[in-house]
Amino acid sequence: MNHIPVFEMEKIKLRGLKLSDAPSLFPFMSRQDTMKYITPHPVLSLREMEAYVEERLAGFRKQTEIPWVIENEKGRCIGFFRFHKWSVWHRKAEMGAVIHPAYQRTGIMTEVFLAVLPYGFDTLNLNRIVGDIFAENEGSRKLLNKFGFREEGVLRETDFDGERFQDTIVFSMLKKEYEQVKQTFDQ
């Protein structure tokens, strides 16, 4: 794959990440409250944000991840989504997302899933897509449940958030499960 596909949905557009996106991503990916379910160490400078973007693009060149920027209908960067730990051989990937606080709980991630799940299963021919979340992340839990992801189990105190250890819940969807529920995505 030499380019990242573009998806235009009702409220959003997913397009390939570019280095020039760093200044738009930095204001919300540098916030502790936005990143609390991802890392205790958000980026501290524009240069760190640029390095993060460069790492994501290097991962794409190595075919280990696919990074997208999420834009609203006005073309404003409101989030970031990626397939990571992507393995062509094992036909699996994990999902990661960060949404600007002003756009959380507004249906943005529902539209992202409506684009990336068919792309992952139908185009990339993945057999397994994983979403692992901190146990306290109720928004992500609801989203994964809404789309029919199955809870596989809890990894106890697997991540340190800077103050305490967090349990991680692993969710997954298999291609055969996706095939059973994909017609409901169009409704």
N, C-alpha and C positions, 0 to 999 in steps of 0.2 A: 504494500500500500504506500503510495507516495503523496497522497493528500488526505486531509481530514474532511469528511463530508459535511455539508451544510444542511441543517434542517430548519424549515420555517414552519412554525406552529401558529396557533391563534394569537397568543400573547407574547411569544418569544421567538428568538432565532438562536440556534446553536451553530457556532462557526468555529473553525480551528483557531486555537490559541496562537498569538503572535507576540514577539518580544515587545512590540509597541503597546500591548495591553497592560503591561506592568503598572503604569501610573493610574489606570482605571481600577485595577484589582487591589492596589495597595491600601486605599482608604478603609475597605472593610476586611481585608485579609490580615490587616495589622491589628485588628481589634480583639482584645481578649474575650469579650462576650460572644463575638461571632465565631471564634475558633475554639471555644471551650470544649466541644465534643470531638475535637480533632487533635489539637496540640496545646501544651501549656506554653509553647514558645512561638507565638506568631511572629511574622517578619517585623523587623524593627526599622527598616529603612527601605527606600526605593531600590537601592542597590541589592539588598537581600531579596526583594520581590523579583527583580530582574534575574537574579541567580536562580530563584525558584522556577521562573518561567523557562529559563534556559535548560534546567534539569528536566522539565516536563517535555520540552521539544527534543532533547537528546533521547529521552525514553521513547518518543514516537519514532525517531530515526532508527532506534534499535528494535522497534516493533514490540515494546513491552508495555506501552500505554498509548491512549488516544485522548488528548486534552482539548476540551472545548471551552469557549467563553459563552455565557448566556447573556443575550441582549434583550432588552424590552422592545416594544413596538417603535420606540423613538430612537433605537440604536444605542441606548445607554447600557454599559456593562453592569449587569446586576448579579452576576454569579459566575461560578466556575464548576465544571463537571469533568470527570475523567473516568475512563476505564483504565485501571492500572493492574499490575501483576498479570497482565495479559499474556497468555501462553497460546500460541497458535497450535502447538503440538498437543497440549492437554485440552485445548478448546475451552478455556475458562478465562474469566476476568473478574476483578473486583470493581466496585463503584466507589467514587468519592465525590463529594459536592460541598460547595460553600456558597451560601446565598446571602446577599446584602440584607442586613436586618430589616430594612424597610419593605422588603419583598418576601420575607418569610411568611409562611401560612397564607399565601395568596394564590396557590395553585400552580406556581411556577414549576415545582418539582414533579407534579403530575404530568405537565406537558413535556418535561424533560424525559420522564419514563416512557411516555407515549411515543417518543422518537427513538430513544436509545435501546429499549428492549427489542423492538423489531429489528433494528440494525444489528444488535449483538447476536440475536438468535438466527435471524433469516439471512443476513448478509455476511457477517463474520463466521457464521456457522458455529457459534459457541454452544457448548453443551451445558455450561454452568455459569451463572452470574451470582456473585456474592455481594451482600451488603453487611458489613459488620459495624456495629454501632455501640456507643457507650449505653449501658443499661438505662441511664437517666434520660436519654434522648427520645422523648415521647413522640415528637414530630416525625422523626425518621421511622420509628417503630410503626406508627399509624400508616405512613406511606407504604412501607414494605408489606404490611398486612393487607392494605387496600389492593395491591397488585398481585397478591397471592404468593408472596415469598414465604417459605417455611422457616420457622425458627428451628435451628439445628442444635443449639445449646449455648451455654454460658461459659465463657473463659473467665475464671475467677481472678479478680485483681490483676488483670493483664497489663494495664496501662496506668502510669503515674501521671496525674494531671497537674503536678506542681504542689498540690496540697495533700492529696490522698490517692490511694489506688482505686481504679475504676474497673468494674466488671465490663466485659464486652460480650454482646450477644451477636451470634453469627446467624444470619439469614441467607437463604439461597433459593434460587429457582433453577430448575433443570429444563432443558429444551422440551422434554415430553410434557412437563407441567405447563410451560409456556404455550405449547400447542393446544392444550385443553382450555386455556383462559384467554387466548389472544383475541378471539372474536368479541369479547366483552370490552376490549380496549377501544373499539370503534363507537361504542355507545355513549 
